[in-house]
Each structure stands twice: as C-alpha cells, then as structure tokens.
Amino acid sequence: MTSMIAARVLNTQLAASNKSLERLSTGLRINRASDDPAGLIASEVLRGEKASLQAAIANGQRASQVVATAEGALTEISNLLVELQDMVVSTANRAGLGDEEVEAKQLEVDSILSSINRIAGGAEFAGVKLLDGSADFRFSGLAASCIQDARIESMQSTGGAPRPIMVEVLQTGQYARLIYAKSALAGENVTLRIA
C-alpha cells in the first residue's frame, strides 16, 4: 500500500515537473486547452487583436511612405515653381533685356517646366504613379456593403476639360449610371453595364 501511494505521489510530481519544463521551454503559461481553457480563449482573442493592430500599424507605415514619396516630389516641384516665379517676374519687365536674354530665359522656363513634368511623371510608389493624374480616385479594400455614399465631384476626361459626374450604383458590381453635365449632352443619361 505504501508503495502505491509513493508511486502515485511520484507520478503527480513527475507530471508537475513535466508541465513546468514545458512552460519553461516554450515560454508560455498556456500550452494546451487543458492548462487554462478560459485563459486560452482570452489569449486567442488578444492574439487576434494584436495581429489586427500590427496590420493597422503596417498599413499606417505604408501610407506614411507613400506620403513621404509624394512629399519629396512635391517639394522639388515647389522649389522649381518658386524659381519659375522669380524668373517670370524678373523677365516680365523687359527693360534692359535684349532678345537673346529673353530667349535664354525662355529656354530656362522650358527646362523648368520639363523638369516639373518629369518629376510628376516619375513619382511612384510600388509601381503606382502618384502625381501624373492617372489615379484621380480609387475605392479599394472596402466591402460593397460598407459604401453608403460615394461622391466623385469631377474627373479629367480625355478632352482635357473637367466634367462633373454623378454615379449611382444600382446593383453591386453589375450596373451603374453615369450622367454627363455637358451642354452637348444636356440631360442625356448614359447607362454603363459592367460585366
């Protein structure tokens, strides 16, 4: 009988020792559901929230990088515009300037404008152009049920003149209505079917 009690105590101590060694080796207090069921549930909820927060932080950092990239290009463009303004103001009064000087100033103006266009066309992040006007507006990463009201006040058309538009989603991902506010199409509705 004494040996049975000793064996039971030894097995209990061995199990406790194994559990302690497992916790030490993994660094976790809860290694399986039997260790603490309620604690495991709380731990999993917190782990999910942590993953969400890490994703939000990563998205924020990526957005910050996009803004920093655009800001760098815009700073260069701003500096060029200040230089251009100074040049135009100084050249506006042609007194004391010969034709050759005016032509030289015009070449400088053309060079500045070319540089501005080059910078605007080259500013991109992850393959997406930021300042060339190709991405006027975008909706992404949103479920259709989350969008209640989307307004696009205007857009650049191929003709170069801005045209106000109104978009009405009739059925998610299948139909849309586009109304042109242009005198040539006054009041005419154009319906697009997106397949």
C-alpha positions as CSV (number, residue, x, y, z in Angstrom):
1,M,0.0,0.0,0.0
2,T,2.8,2.4,0.9
3,S,4.5,1.7,-2.4
4,M,1.3,2.5,-4.3
5,I,1.0,5.8,-2.5
6,A,4.6,6.6,-3.2
7,A,4.1,5.7,-6.9
8,R,1.1,8.0,-7.1
9,V,2.9,10.9,-5.5
10,L,5.9,10.2,-7.8
11,N,3.6,10.3,-10.9
12,T,2.0,13.5,-9.7
13,Q,5.3,15.2,-9.1
14,L,6.7,13.9,-12.4
15,A,3.6,15.4,-14.3
16,A,4.0,18.7,-12.5
17,S,7.7,18.7,-13.3
18,N,7.0,17.9,-17.0
19,K,4.4,20.7,-17.1
20,S,6.9,23.2,-15.6
21,L,9.6,22.1,-18.0
22,E,7.2,22.5,-20.9
23,R,6.3,26.0,-19.8
24,L,9.9,26.9,-19.4
25,S,10.9,25.5,-22.8
26,T,8.1,27.3,-24.7
27,G,7.9,30.4,-22.6
28,L,4.1,30.1,-22.5
29,R,1.9,29.6,-19.4
30,I,-0.8,28.0,-21.5
31,N,0.4,25.4,-24.0
32,R,-2.9,23.5,-24.4
33,A,-6.5,24.0,-23.6
34,S,-6.3,21.8,-20.5
35,D,-3.9,24.2,-18.9
36,D,-6.5,27.0,-18.7
37,P,-9.5,26.9,-21.0
38,A,-10.7,30.4,-20.2
39,G,-7.2,31.8,-20.4
40,L,-6.7,30.1,-23.8
41,I,-9.8,31.8,-25.2
42,A,-8.7,35.2,-23.8
43,S,-5.2,34.6,-25.2
44,E,-6.5,33.8,-28.6
45,V,-8.8,36.9,-28.7
46,L,-5.8,39.0,-27.6
47,R,-3.6,37.4,-30.3
48,G,-6.2,38.2,-32.9
49,E,-6.4,41.8,-31.8
50,K,-2.6,42.0,-31.8
51,A,-2.5,40.8,-35.4
52,S,-5.1,43.4,-36.3
53,L,-3.1,46.1,-34.6
54,Q,0.1,45.0,-36.3
55,A,-1.7,45.1,-39.7
56,A,-3.0,48.6,-39.0
57,I,0.5,49.8,-38.0
58,A,1.9,48.3,-41.1
59,N,-0.8,50.0,-43.2
60,G,-0.1,53.3,-41.5
61,Q,3.6,52.9,-42.1
62,R,3.0,52.1,-45.8
63,A,0.7,55.2,-46.1
64,S,3.4,57.3,-44.4
65,Q,5.9,56.0,-47.0
66,V,3.5,56.9,-49.8
67,V,3.0,60.4,-48.4
68,A,6.8,60.8,-47.9
69,T,7.4,59.8,-51.5
70,A,4.8,62.2,-52.8
71,E,6.1,65.0,-50.4
72,G,9.6,64.6,-51.7
73,A,8.5,65.1,-55.3
74,L,6.1,67.9,-54.4
75,T,9.0,69.7,-52.5
76,E,11.1,69.6,-55.7
77,I,8.2,70.8,-57.8
78,S,7.5,73.6,-55.3
79,N,11.2,74.7,-55.4
80,L,11.1,74.7,-59.2
81,L,7.8,76.7,-59.2
82,V,9.4,79.3,-56.9
83,E,12.4,79.5,-59.2
84,L,10.0,79.8,-62.2
85,Q,8.0,82.6,-60.5
86,D,11.2,84.6,-59.8
87,M,12.3,84.2,-63.4
88,V,8.9,85.2,-64.8
89,V,8.7,88.3,-62.5
90,S,12.2,89.3,-63.4
91,T,11.6,88.8,-67.1
92,A,8.2,90.4,-67.2
93,N,9.8,93.8,-67.3
94,R,11.8,93.6,-70.5
95,A,13.6,96.9,-69.8
96,G,17.3,96.3,-70.1
97,L,16.9,92.8,-71.6
98,G,17.9,92.0,-75.1
99,D,16.2,89.5,-77.4
100,E,18.9,86.9,-76.7
101,E,18.5,87.3,-72.9
102,V,14.7,86.8,-73.3
103,E,15.2,83.7,-75.4
104,A,17.7,82.4,-72.9
105,K,15.2,83.0,-70.1
106,Q,12.5,81.2,-72.2
107,L,14.8,78.2,-72.5
108,E,15.2,78.2,-68.7
109,V,11.4,78.3,-68.3
110,D,11.0,75.5,-70.7
111,S,13.7,73.5,-68.9
112,I,11.9,74.1,-65.5
113,L,8.5,73.0,-66.9
114,S,10.1,69.9,-68.4
115,S,11.7,69.1,-65.0
116,I,8.3,69.5,-63.3
117,N,6.7,67.2,-65.8
118,R,9.5,64.7,-65.4
119,I,9.2,64.7,-61.6
120,A,5.4,64.5,-61.7
121,G,5.6,61.6,-64.1
122,G,8.3,59.8,-62.2
123,A,6.9,60.0,-58.7
124,E,5.6,56.5,-57.9
125,F,5.3,54.1,-55.1
126,A,5.1,50.3,-55.6
127,G,4.5,50.9,-59.3
128,V,1.6,53.3,-58.8
129,K,2.2,56.8,-60.3
130,L,1.4,59.4,-57.6
131,L,1.4,62.8,-59.4
132,D,0.7,62.2,-63.1
133,G,-3.1,62.4,-62.7
134,S,-3.6,58.7,-63.7
135,A,-5.1,57.9,-60.3
136,D,-7.7,60.6,-59.9
137,F,-9.8,58.5,-57.5
138,R,-9.9,54.9,-56.2
139,F,-12.0,52.8,-53.9
140,S,-10.2,49.7,-52.7
141,G,-10.2,47.4,-49.8
142,L,-13.9,48.1,-49.0
143,A,-16.8,45.7,-49.0
144,A,-19.7,46.9,-51.1
145,S,-21.9,46.8,-48.0
146,C,-19.6,49.4,-46.3
147,I,-20.1,52.0,-49.0
148,Q,-23.2,54.0,-48.4
149,D,-22.4,57.2,-50.3
150,A,-19.5,57.7,-52.8
151,R,-19.3,61.1,-54.4
152,I,-16.9,61.9,-57.3
153,E,-17.2,65.6,-57.9
154,S,-15.2,65.7,-61.1
155,M,-12.7,63.9,-63.2
156,Q,-10.3,64.5,-66.1
157,S,-11.7,63.4,-69.4
158,T,-9.6,62.7,-72.5
159,G,-10.6,66.0,-73.9
160,G,-8.7,67.7,-71.0
161,A,-11.7,69.7,-69.7
162,P,-13.1,68.6,-66.3
163,R,-16.7,67.3,-66.4
164,P,-18.8,67.0,-63.3
165,I,-20.4,63.5,-63.0
166,M,-22.8,61.7,-60.8
167,V,-22.5,57.9,-60.2
168,E,-25.4,55.9,-58.9
169,V,-24.8,52.2,-58.0
170,L,-28.0,50.3,-58.9
171,Q,-26.8,46.8,-58.1
172,T,-23.4,46.0,-56.6
173,G,-20.8,45.3,-59.2
174,Q,-23.3,45.0,-62.1
175,Y,-24.9,48.3,-63.1
176,A,-24.0,51.9,-62.8
177,R,-25.4,55.2,-64.1
178,L,-23.3,58.0,-65.4
179,I,-24.8,61.4,-66.0
180,Y,-22.8,63.9,-68.0
181,A,-23.2,67.6,-67.2
182,K,-22.2,68.9,-70.5
183,S,-24.1,71.2,-72.8
184,A,-23.8,68.9,-75.8
185,L,-25.4,66.0,-73.8
186,A,-27.6,68.2,-71.6
187,G,-29.9,66.0,-69.5
188,E,-28.9,62.8,-71.5
189,N,-28.3,59.8,-69.3
190,V,-25.7,57.2,-70.3
191,T,-26.0,53.8,-68.7
192,L,-23.0,51.5,-68.5
193,R,-23.2,47.8,-67.9
194,I,-20.1,46.4,-66.2
195,A,-19.8,42.7,-66.9
